[in-house]
């Protein structure tokens, strides 16, 4: 499974430079945990609007950071009509993809 969009990452490194892109990744790590907490909150409250909003923001942030699998899964879940009990399984998968993707991009930039 290919977790990173290498072409996009290379473009960002060329345009932004290493230090700025590293800061972008650090910001993503910080912000993604907030969005994932909001998704848990959406499940607890059975709030479809919060679910869609949080998925959309996470999808955008991960796409802009080059995290292909997180982008794809968040997009898949964003407008899902599944019951919240099923969405909880999707969220668990999304969280694991996020952890792995963050590890991969941090390793790449180390």
PyMOL CGO cylinders between C-alpha atoms (Angstrom):
from pymol import cmd
from pymol.cgo import CYLINDER

trace = [
    CYLINDER, 0.00, 0.00, 0.00, 1.38, 3.36, -1.04, 0.3, 1, 1, 1, 1, 1, 1,
    CYLINDER, 1.38, 3.36, -1.04, 0.81, 5.80, 1.82, 0.3, 1, 1, 1, 1, 1, 1,
    CYLINDER, 0.81, 5.80, 1.82, 2.51, 8.91, 0.44, 0.3, 1, 1, 1, 1, 1, 1,
    CYLINDER, 2.51, 8.91, 0.44, 2.06, 10.99, -2.69, 0.3, 1, 1, 1, 1, 1, 1,
    CYLINDER, 2.06, 10.99, -2.69, 5.76, 11.23, -3.52, 0.3, 1, 1, 1, 1, 1, 1,
    CYLINDER, 5.76, 11.23, -3.52, 5.25, 13.57, -6.48, 0.3, 1, 1, 1, 1, 1, 1,
    CYLINDER, 5.25, 13.57, -6.48, 3.29, 16.08, -4.41, 0.3, 1, 1, 1, 1, 1, 1,
    CYLINDER, 3.29, 16.08, -4.41, 5.77, 15.89, -1.54, 0.3, 1, 1, 1, 1, 1, 1,
    CYLINDER, 5.77, 15.89, -1.54, 8.68, 16.53, -3.91, 0.3, 1, 1, 1, 1, 1, 1,
    CYLINDER, 8.68, 16.53, -3.91, 6.85, 19.53, -5.37, 0.3, 1, 1, 1, 1, 1, 1,
    CYLINDER, 6.85, 19.53, -5.37, 6.24, 20.95, -1.90, 0.3, 1, 1, 1, 1, 1, 1,
    CYLINDER, 6.24, 20.95, -1.90, 9.86, 20.40, -0.93, 0.3, 1, 1, 1, 1, 1, 1,
    CYLINDER, 9.86, 20.40, -0.93, 11.00, 22.19, -4.10, 0.3, 1, 1, 1, 1, 1, 1,
    CYLINDER, 11.00, 22.19, -4.10, 8.62, 25.13, -3.71, 0.3, 1, 1, 1, 1, 1, 1,
    CYLINDER, 8.62, 25.13, -3.71, 8.41, 25.53, 0.06, 0.3, 1, 1, 1, 1, 1, 1,
    CYLINDER, 8.41, 25.53, 0.06, 11.77, 24.17, 1.11, 0.3, 1, 1, 1, 1, 1, 1,
    CYLINDER, 11.77, 24.17, 1.11, 12.48, 21.48, 3.67, 0.3, 1, 1, 1, 1, 1, 1,
    CYLINDER, 12.48, 21.48, 3.67, 11.96, 23.56, 6.83, 0.3, 1, 1, 1, 1, 1, 1,
    CYLINDER, 11.96, 23.56, 6.83, 8.59, 24.97, 5.82, 0.3, 1, 1, 1, 1, 1, 1,
    CYLINDER, 8.59, 24.97, 5.82, 7.32, 21.58, 4.69, 0.3, 1, 1, 1, 1, 1, 1,
    CYLINDER, 7.32, 21.58, 4.69, 8.53, 20.03, 7.94, 0.3, 1, 1, 1, 1, 1, 1,
    CYLINDER, 8.53, 20.03, 7.94, 6.50, 22.66, 9.80, 0.3, 1, 1, 1, 1, 1, 1,
    CYLINDER, 6.50, 22.66, 9.80, 3.50, 21.83, 7.61, 0.3, 1, 1, 1, 1, 1, 1,
    CYLINDER, 3.50, 21.83, 7.61, 3.77, 18.17, 8.57, 0.3, 1, 1, 1, 1, 1, 1,
    CYLINDER, 3.77, 18.17, 8.57, 4.13, 19.06, 12.26, 0.3, 1, 1, 1, 1, 1, 1,
    CYLINDER, 4.13, 19.06, 12.26, 1.00, 21.20, 12.03, 0.3, 1, 1, 1, 1, 1, 1,
    CYLINDER, 1.00, 21.20, 12.03, -0.85, 18.35, 10.33, 0.3, 1, 1, 1, 1, 1, 1,
    CYLINDER, -0.85, 18.35, 10.33, 0.13, 15.95, 13.12, 0.3, 1, 1, 1, 1, 1, 1,
    CYLINDER, 0.13, 15.95, 13.12, -1.20, 18.38, 15.71, 0.3, 1, 1, 1, 1, 1, 1,
    CYLINDER, -1.20, 18.38, 15.71, -4.39, 19.24, 13.84, 0.3, 1, 1, 1, 1, 1, 1,
    CYLINDER, -4.39, 19.24, 13.84, -5.25, 15.71, 12.71, 0.3, 1, 1, 1, 1, 1, 1,
    CYLINDER, -5.25, 15.71, 12.71, -5.59, 14.59, 16.33, 0.3, 1, 1, 1, 1, 1, 1,
    CYLINDER, -5.59, 14.59, 16.33, -8.16, 17.35, 16.84, 0.3, 1, 1, 1, 1, 1, 1,
    CYLINDER, -8.16, 17.35, 16.84, -10.14, 16.30, 13.75, 0.3, 1, 1, 1, 1, 1, 1,
    CYLINDER, -10.14, 16.30, 13.75, -10.08, 12.65, 14.83, 0.3, 1, 1, 1, 1, 1, 1,
    CYLINDER, -10.08, 12.65, 14.83, -11.40, 13.64, 18.27, 0.3, 1, 1, 1, 1, 1, 1,
    CYLINDER, -11.40, 13.64, 18.27, -14.18, 15.56, 16.54, 0.3, 1, 1, 1, 1, 1, 1,
    CYLINDER, -14.18, 15.56, 16.54, -15.05, 12.42, 14.57, 0.3, 1, 1, 1, 1, 1, 1,
    CYLINDER, -15.05, 12.42, 14.57, -15.32, 10.45, 17.81, 0.3, 1, 1, 1, 1, 1, 1,
    CYLINDER, -15.32, 10.45, 17.81, -17.52, 13.22, 19.16, 0.3, 1, 1, 1, 1, 1, 1,
    CYLINDER, -17.52, 13.22, 19.16, -19.71, 13.05, 16.04, 0.3, 1, 1, 1, 1, 1, 1,
    CYLINDER, -19.71, 13.05, 16.04, -20.23, 9.32, 16.60, 0.3, 1, 1, 1, 1, 1, 1,
    CYLINDER, -20.23, 9.32, 16.60, -21.04, 9.80, 20.28, 0.3, 1, 1, 1, 1, 1, 1,
    CYLINDER, -21.04, 9.80, 20.28, -23.52, 12.57, 19.47, 0.3, 1, 1, 1, 1, 1, 1,
    CYLINDER, -23.52, 12.57, 19.47, -24.73, 10.91, 16.25, 0.3, 1, 1, 1, 1, 1, 1,
    CYLINDER, -24.73, 10.91, 16.25, -24.10, 14.21, 14.49, 0.3, 1, 1, 1, 1, 1, 1,
    CYLINDER, -24.10, 14.21, 14.49, -23.86, 13.77, 10.71, 0.3, 1, 1, 1, 1, 1, 1,
    CYLINDER, -23.86, 13.77, 10.71, -23.01, 17.44, 10.10, 0.3, 1, 1, 1, 1, 1, 1,
    CYLINDER, -23.01, 17.44, 10.10, -20.02, 17.31, 12.48, 0.3, 1, 1, 1, 1, 1, 1,
    CYLINDER, -20.02, 17.31, 12.48, -18.99, 13.98, 10.94, 0.3, 1, 1, 1, 1, 1, 1,
    CYLINDER, -18.99, 13.98, 10.94, -19.01, 15.38, 7.40, 0.3, 1, 1, 1, 1, 1, 1,
    CYLINDER, -19.01, 15.38, 7.40, -17.28, 18.62, 8.37, 0.3, 1, 1, 1, 1, 1, 1,
    CYLINDER, -17.28, 18.62, 8.37, -14.50, 16.83, 10.27, 0.3, 1, 1, 1, 1, 1, 1,
    CYLINDER, -14.50, 16.83, 10.27, -13.98, 14.26, 7.51, 0.3, 1, 1, 1, 1, 1, 1,
    CYLINDER, -13.98, 14.26, 7.51, -13.80, 17.05, 4.94, 0.3, 1, 1, 1, 1, 1, 1,
    CYLINDER, -13.80, 17.05, 4.94, -11.22, 19.04, 6.91, 0.3, 1, 1, 1, 1, 1, 1,
    CYLINDER, -11.22, 19.04, 6.91, -9.10, 15.93, 7.56, 0.3, 1, 1, 1, 1, 1, 1,
    CYLINDER, -9.10, 15.93, 7.56, -9.38, 14.95, 3.89, 0.3, 1, 1, 1, 1, 1, 1,
    CYLINDER, -9.38, 14.95, 3.89, -8.18, 18.38, 2.78, 0.3, 1, 1, 1, 1, 1, 1,
    CYLINDER, -8.18, 18.38, 2.78, -5.36, 18.57, 5.31, 0.3, 1, 1, 1, 1, 1, 1,
    CYLINDER, -5.36, 18.57, 5.31, -4.08, 15.08, 4.53, 0.3, 1, 1, 1, 1, 1, 1,
    CYLINDER, -4.08, 15.08, 4.53, -4.30, 15.68, 0.79, 0.3, 1, 1, 1, 1, 1, 1,
    CYLINDER, -4.30, 15.68, 0.79, -2.32, 18.89, 1.14, 0.3, 1, 1, 1, 1, 1, 1,
    CYLINDER, -2.32, 18.89, 1.14, 0.33, 17.02, 3.12, 0.3, 1, 1, 1, 1, 1, 1,
    CYLINDER, 0.33, 17.02, 3.12, 0.65, 14.15, 0.64, 0.3, 1, 1, 1, 1, 1, 1,
    CYLINDER, 0.65, 14.15, 0.64, -0.95, 11.46, 2.79, 0.3, 1, 1, 1, 1, 1, 1,
    CYLINDER, -0.95, 11.46, 2.79, -2.80, 9.52, 0.09, 0.3, 1, 1, 1, 1, 1, 1,
    CYLINDER, -2.80, 9.52, 0.09, -4.41, 6.77, 2.16, 0.3, 1, 1, 1, 1, 1, 1,
    CYLINDER, -4.41, 6.77, 2.16, -5.78, 9.14, 4.81, 0.3, 1, 1, 1, 1, 1, 1,
    CYLINDER, -5.78, 9.14, 4.81, -7.11, 11.41, 2.05, 0.3, 1, 1, 1, 1, 1, 1,
    CYLINDER, -7.11, 11.41, 2.05, -8.81, 8.48, 0.34, 0.3, 1, 1, 1, 1, 1, 1,
    CYLINDER, -8.81, 8.48, 0.34, -10.36, 7.00, 3.50, 0.3, 1, 1, 1, 1, 1, 1,
    CYLINDER, -10.36, 7.00, 3.50, -11.58, 10.38, 4.79, 0.3, 1, 1, 1, 1, 1, 1,
    CYLINDER, -11.58, 10.38, 4.79, -13.17, 11.03, 1.40, 0.3, 1, 1, 1, 1, 1, 1,
    CYLINDER, -13.17, 11.03, 1.40, -14.83, 7.62, 1.46, 0.3, 1, 1, 1, 1, 1, 1,
    CYLINDER, -14.83, 7.62, 1.46, -16.26, 8.27, 4.93, 0.3, 1, 1, 1, 1, 1, 1,
    CYLINDER, -16.26, 8.27, 4.93, -17.24, 11.91, 4.42, 0.3, 1, 1, 1, 1, 1, 1,
    CYLINDER, -17.24, 11.91, 4.42, -20.66, 11.33, 2.89, 0.3, 1, 1, 1, 1, 1, 1,
    CYLINDER, -20.66, 11.33, 2.89, -21.20, 7.77, 4.08, 0.3, 1, 1, 1, 1, 1, 1,
    CYLINDER, -21.20, 7.77, 4.08, -24.79, 6.90, 4.89, 0.3, 1, 1, 1, 1, 1, 1,
    CYLINDER, -24.79, 6.90, 4.89, -23.77, 4.06, 7.20, 0.3, 1, 1, 1, 1, 1, 1,
    CYLINDER, -23.77, 4.06, 7.20, -25.03, 3.78, 10.75, 0.3, 1, 1, 1, 1, 1, 1,
    CYLINDER, -25.03, 3.78, 10.75, -22.77, 5.34, 13.33, 0.3, 1, 1, 1, 1, 1, 1,
    CYLINDER, -22.77, 5.34, 13.33, -21.86, 1.88, 14.65, 0.3, 1, 1, 1, 1, 1, 1,
    CYLINDER, -21.86, 1.88, 14.65, -20.42, 1.08, 11.21, 0.3, 1, 1, 1, 1, 1, 1,
    CYLINDER, -20.42, 1.08, 11.21, -18.77, 4.48, 10.96, 0.3, 1, 1, 1, 1, 1, 1,
    CYLINDER, -18.77, 4.48, 10.96, -16.90, 3.69, 14.18, 0.3, 1, 1, 1, 1, 1, 1,
    CYLINDER, -16.90, 3.69, 14.18, -15.14, 0.84, 12.35, 0.3, 1, 1, 1, 1, 1, 1,
    CYLINDER, -15.14, 0.84, 12.35, -14.27, 3.18, 9.50, 0.3, 1, 1, 1, 1, 1, 1,
    CYLINDER, -14.27, 3.18, 9.50, -12.92, 5.69, 11.99, 0.3, 1, 1, 1, 1, 1, 1,
    CYLINDER, -12.92, 5.69, 11.99, -10.70, 3.02, 13.57, 0.3, 1, 1, 1, 1, 1, 1,
    CYLINDER, -10.70, 3.02, 13.57, -9.30, 2.24, 10.11, 0.3, 1, 1, 1, 1, 1, 1,
    CYLINDER, -9.30, 2.24, 10.11, -8.80, 5.95, 9.42, 0.3, 1, 1, 1, 1, 1, 1,
    CYLINDER, -8.80, 5.95, 9.42, -6.92, 6.39, 12.69, 0.3, 1, 1, 1, 1, 1, 1,
    CYLINDER, -6.92, 6.39, 12.69, -4.58, 3.50, 11.87, 0.3, 1, 1, 1, 1, 1, 1,
    CYLINDER, -4.58, 3.50, 11.87, -3.95, 4.86, 8.38, 0.3, 1, 1, 1, 1, 1, 1,
    CYLINDER, -3.95, 4.86, 8.38, -3.19, 8.25, 9.91, 0.3, 1, 1, 1, 1, 1, 1,
    CYLINDER, -3.19, 8.25, 9.91, -0.69, 6.77, 12.38, 0.3, 1, 1, 1, 1, 1, 1,
    CYLINDER, -0.69, 6.77, 12.38, 1.08, 4.79, 9.67, 0.3, 1, 1, 1, 1, 1, 1,
    CYLINDER, 1.08, 4.79, 9.67, 1.08, 7.71, 7.23, 0.3, 1, 1, 1, 1, 1, 1,
    CYLINDER, 1.08, 7.71, 7.23, 2.53, 10.08, 9.81, 0.3, 1, 1, 1, 1, 1, 1,
    CYLINDER, 2.53, 10.08, 9.81, 5.24, 7.55, 10.63, 0.3, 1, 1, 1, 1, 1, 1,
    CYLINDER, 5.24, 7.55, 10.63, 6.07, 7.18, 6.93, 0.3, 1, 1, 1, 1, 1, 1,
    CYLINDER, 6.07, 7.18, 6.93, 6.29, 10.89, 6.18, 0.3, 1, 1, 1, 1, 1, 1,
    CYLINDER, 6.29, 10.89, 6.18, 8.31, 11.60, 9.32, 0.3, 1, 1, 1, 1, 1, 1,
    CYLINDER, 8.31, 11.60, 9.32, 10.71, 8.80, 8.39, 0.3, 1, 1, 1, 1, 1, 1,
    CYLINDER, 10.71, 8.80, 8.39, 11.00, 10.20, 4.88, 0.3, 1, 1, 1, 1, 1, 1,
    CYLINDER, 11.00, 10.20, 4.88, 11.83, 13.66, 6.20, 0.3, 1, 1, 1, 1, 1, 1,
    CYLINDER, 11.83, 13.66, 6.20, 14.24, 12.46, 8.90, 0.3, 1, 1, 1, 1, 1, 1,
]
cmd.load_cgo(trace, "trace")
